Amino acid sequence: MEDKHAPVPYRTYFQIWAVLFVLTLVNVAISQIAQYSLKVWAILAIASIQASLILTILMHLKQESKLFRIGILTLIVIVAIFIGLTFSDVHYR
């Protein structure tokens, strides 16, 4: 039986931490300078990228079946779209 759950090196965890930190800084910068409608979509896009990194690398979703991965990532995108549409609706009232 093949072991598909190979250990992830510590270097990968440090790289993911650095990317998440940079994306958080970008998120804060966008929140300070962008217009409201653009701001919401940009922040949601960055949050989706951060969630995808956390799920795939830190929670080992990369080692799961392809159907399960597609389902989880699709769910994240759908939730981000719904939240973005909710913010847009509140903004244009």
MIBAKE-541364 format. One record per residue (C-alpha): residue number from 1; residue in one letter; z, x, y. Coordinates in pm, 1 decimal. Layout:
residues N
i aa w u v
NUM A Z X Y
...
//
This chain:
residues 93
i aa w u v
1 M 0.0 0.0 0.0
2 E -105.1 136.5 338.0
3 D 153.6 172.8 614.5
4 K -3.8 17.3 924.1
5 H 313.7 55.1 1133.3
6 A 290.8 420.3 1229.9
7 P 556.9 548.2 1468.8
8 V 463.4 565.4 1836.2
9 P 522.9 906.8 1996.4
10 Y 772.6 934.2 2281.6
11 R 498.8 1064.9 2509.3
12 T 327.7 726.0 2489.0
13 Y 646.4 551.9 2599.6
14 F 678.8 780.8 2901.1
15 Q 313.2 724.1 2993.0
16 I 354.6 346.1 2971.1
17 W 669.1 369.6 3183.0
18 A 478.8 567.0 3447.5
19 V 191.5 316.7 3450.1
20 L 434.4 24.0 3477.8
21 F 614.2 198.0 3763.9
22 V 288.3 260.1 3952.3
23 L 176.7 -100.0 3897.0
24 T 511.2 -220.0 4032.4
25 L 460.7 -9.3 4345.3
26 V 109.6 -152.4 4383.5
27 N 256.6 -500.3 4343.9
28 V 506.9 -438.3 4622.3
29 A 235.9 -292.4 4848.8
30 I 9.2 -591.8 4792.1
31 S 291.1 -830.9 4871.0
32 Q 337.5 -660.2 5207.7
33 I -23.8 -642.0 5325.7
34 A -244.1 -906.4 5160.7
35 Q -312.9 -1262.7 5271.3
36 Y -135.5 -1540.3 5081.9
37 S -414.9 -1667.8 4854.1
38 L -538.5 -1319.0 4768.1
39 K -181.8 -1198.7 4726.8
40 V -95.9 -1452.9 4457.3
41 W -401.2 -1378.9 4246.6
42 A -362.7 -1001.8 4278.2
43 I 5.6 -1009.0 4189.7
44 L -60.9 -1235.7 3890.8
45 A -339.1 -1006.8 3770.6
46 I -111.0 -703.1 3792.0
47 A 170.0 -893.3 3617.6
48 S -72.4 -984.3 3337.8
49 I -168.7 -620.4 3297.7
50 Q 197.5 -519.6 3287.0
51 A 278.5 -788.4 3030.6
52 S -17.4 -680.8 2817.9
53 L 99.0 -318.7 2821.1
54 I 451.6 -418.5 2727.8
55 L 334.7 -644.2 2447.4
56 T 75.3 -410.1 2299.8
57 I 260.0 -80.3 2316.9
58 L 632.4 -139.0 2356.1
59 M 651.3 -448.2 2134.1
60 H 399.4 -302.5 1883.7
61 L 153.0 -590.8 1910.7
62 K -123.3 -333.7 1867.8
63 Q -20.9 -301.1 1504.3
64 E -36.9 -675.1 1431.1
65 S -337.4 -872.5 1308.7
66 K -630.9 -920.5 1542.9
67 L -598.9 -1300.5 1551.1
68 F -232.8 -1280.2 1651.0
69 R -312.8 -1032.3 1929.9
70 I -591.1 -1247.6 2069.5
71 G -366.5 -1553.2 2064.3
72 I -82.8 -1386.3 2253.8
73 L -306.8 -1227.1 2515.7
74 T -492.7 -1556.0 2566.7
75 L -160.5 -1730.2 2617.5
76 I -61.6 -1480.1 2886.6
77 V -389.8 -1530.4 3072.4
78 I -360.3 -1910.8 3053.5
79 V -3.3 -1905.7 3186.4
80 A -109.8 -1675.6 3471.8
81 I -394.9 -1912.2 3560.6
82 F -164.3 -2215.8 3561.2
83 I 89.9 -2041.0 3780.2
84 G -185.4 -1925.2 4014.6
85 L -329.6 -2276.0 4041.1
86 T 17.9 -2411.5 4112.0
87 F 63.7 -2161.0 4396.0
88 S -281.5 -2247.2 4531.2
89 D -200.5 -2617.4 4524.2
90 V 126.6 -2564.7 4711.4
91 H -45.1 -2337.4 4965.1
92 Y -320.7 -2588.1 5053.4
93 R -97.4 -2893.3 5099.1
//
